[in-house]
Amino acid sequence: MSQTFATPQQAEDAFYDALEERNDALMMCVWDDSPDIALLLPLQPFFHGGQVRNAIRELLRSDVPLNIQVRHLHWVEIGDLAIHYVEELTHASGPSADVPPLFATNIFRRRGNGWVMILHQNAPPSPPAGMSPH
């Protein structure tokens, strides 16, 4: 499956759609095939190059809930690079339903006629006032 995304927003939408649908083929179209791509997730090692595709495939095969609502905070587009700052809200059920959002940075690069992801990084919010982060 080969797909081109005309805008960084289309690539980002496809990224979150692929997560929710656990669609490996679509997800692989979103990411650049460069050895410079990177994935940084909370409490996970740094994934770089081919490790990114392996880590994403494992995530898609896992039972981790991947129903994510995205709220766009800010976009920056400079030439062939686009940086999107977003808030990711997960829709969990049961005792863990009160899950705080994650803040993510998605970076895209223009390749030929389309856009591809080169970095996805997310992190939890700061702890509530008066609570130690340790």
Secondary structure, 3 states (H helix, E strand, C coil): CCCCCCCHHHHHHHHHHHHHHCCHHHHHHHECCCCCCEEECCCCCCEECHHHHHHHHHHHHCCCCCCEEEEEEEEEEECCEEEEEEEEEECCCHHHCCCCCEEEEEEEEEECCEEEEEEEEEECCCCCCCCCCC
